[in-house]
Amino acid sequence: MKVGSWNEWDPLKHVIVGRADGTTVQAPEPAVVRNWPEDGFALGTYGPLPEEMTAAANEQLDDFARILEARGIRVDRPRPLDFSRPVATPEWSQKSMFGAMPVPDVLVVIGNELLEATMSFRSRWFEYLAHRPLIESYFRADPGMRWEAAPKPRLTEASYRPGFWGEYEALPYEEQIARVRAGELVLTEAEPLFDAADIARCGKDLFVQRSLATNTAGIRWLRQHLPEHRVHGVTFENAHPVHIDATWVPLRPGLVLHCAERPAERELLQYLKANDWQVVQAATPGRQAPPPLSACSPWLSMNVLVLAPGTVCVEASETAQMEQLDRLGFEVVPVAFWDVAPFGGGLHCATLDVHREGTLEDYFPKRSGRF
């Protein structure tokens, strides 16, 4: 039993696959607004997702786990909590939690370190508890594992811009993008905040998206915590940035899959070009509308899981994405996963790679601009 992973593509040996059980539409809070009146959850309402949706998602998650196990990959599963219960700290109270499907939102493995992220939603502050039994078992089994937790945030009103959502949604797109580039989103810089799913790992280089869930202070904390890495804060032309893995997906050394609707900043592209990396625009999603009660975008089509440098899992209905990856030389493994989207995302969102077989490499030896 070993904990270790340096990037998004080395041969996968051990993974956690999330569960849909108990996932809840979050009660209102400063960080997130849910408004799905046509699906029974108008603004201000909250509660567990319908049982039939949960059953369908769990069936696809279980099938996915079996596909991975058939390829010799060890699969562990988290222990869901009662996410419908209220939670509190001495400084705030929250009427619900969320779920345990998107494991890499809260956890990331960098080398032999398993790191628990801060989380910036109050509804997700306690989510690490669903994964603690597994983490504890890894720590007992692997004497070389480092188990770290970023500073638990206070998440007081000081961490959020008051009235953000009403003001922001009324802005023209160009002004929203200007706010994204300036880092003037819902999170202030009162304390370090980041979701692990905003980190794309490429050996010594970690690309961390500043987003609605990750602030500049969070990126600074990662940079200071991981001095052996180059931690790059990045933004994209995305008015609602949440997690990097449906925008910027490293597939193997020298190749990144990128969302055409969310252009990368020029300096990031120059950095890749200077190091002979190819940036490929992801195929147009086959599904243009999300399923009910889903906060995900159509670009979940590119939220793939790389099993090895030449093998990748893709949502089974996204034929254009599968064909593109086939042309790029990958063995494509189709996985039916659409019913999982309302529970927190796609194939990469649902999995934490506990162990990939590989070593720390420098894939970007040449500096360029601020990178």
C-alpha positions, 0 to 999 in steps of 0.5 A: 500500500503506497500513496504517491502521484506526481501528475495526471497521466502516469499509470493508475494503480489505486483510486478512490471513486466517490458515492452519490448517497445522500447528496444534497442541494445546498441550503443558501450560503454566501459562496453559492446560489442554487435556483432550479424552480423547474426541478423542484428547488426554487431559490432558497430551498434545499434538500436531498436529491431525488432517490431515483437520481441517486440510484441511477448515479450510484449504478454508474459509479459502481459500473465505473469502479468495476471497469477500473478494477477489471484493469487491475486498479485498486478502488476504494469508496468513501463513507457518506455522511448525513449531508442533510443535517445542519452544521455549525462552527462557533462563528456560523451555522449552515442548514445543510452539507453537500455530498461525497461524490467529487472526491478531488474537490477536497483531496489531492495527492502530490508526491507522497503527500495527501493534502486536504483542501480548505474548501470555501463553501460552508456546506462543504467544510466538514466534507473531509470526514467522509474520507477520513476513514480511508485516509487513516487506513492509508496512513497506517499502511504507508510509513512514507505517506505525508498527511497534511491538511491546509488551515481550516478556514473560518469562513466568516462574512469577511471571507465573502464579498457582500451582495456578490451574486446579484451584482455579478450576474447583472454585469455584462460578460466583458465586465465579468471577465475583467472581474475574473482576471482581477480576482474580484469574485465572491471570495475575498483575500481574508484567508487562504481558500482553495478547492483541490480540483483547481489544481492541475499537476504536471510534475514540478509544475502545478497550475492552480486556477483562481476561481469562485472556489480558490483565491490568491491567498490560497494559491500563495499558501500552496506555493509556500507549502510546496517549495519544491514545486513551481505553483502557477496561478492561472485564469481563463476567459470563463465568467464562472470558473469553478475547478480547472478539470473541465477547462485545462486537462493535461493528458500526457507529457507534451499535450493539454486538452483545452476548452475553446470557449475559455481561452487561456491567458497568453503567458500560459500558452507561451510557457507551454510553447517554449517547452514544446507542449501542444495545446489541443482544443477539446471537441464540441460537447455532444450534450449542450444542456446539463441534466436536472439539478446539475451545476455543471457545464456542457464541457464536462465532456472533456472531464476525462480520467487518464489511466496511463499515458496512452489510455483515457476514460471518456463519458460514453455519449461524447462521441466527438471527444472520443474520436478526437482522443482516438486520433491523438493515439489514445485507447479510449474507454467509454464510460456511461456517466451522465447521471452522475453530473448532478452529484458533482461532475464527471469522471475526473471529478469522481476520482482521487488517484491515490497512487500512480506509478511514476517519479517527479519529473520536470516537464517545463525546464524552460522559463517564460514570462512570469512563469 
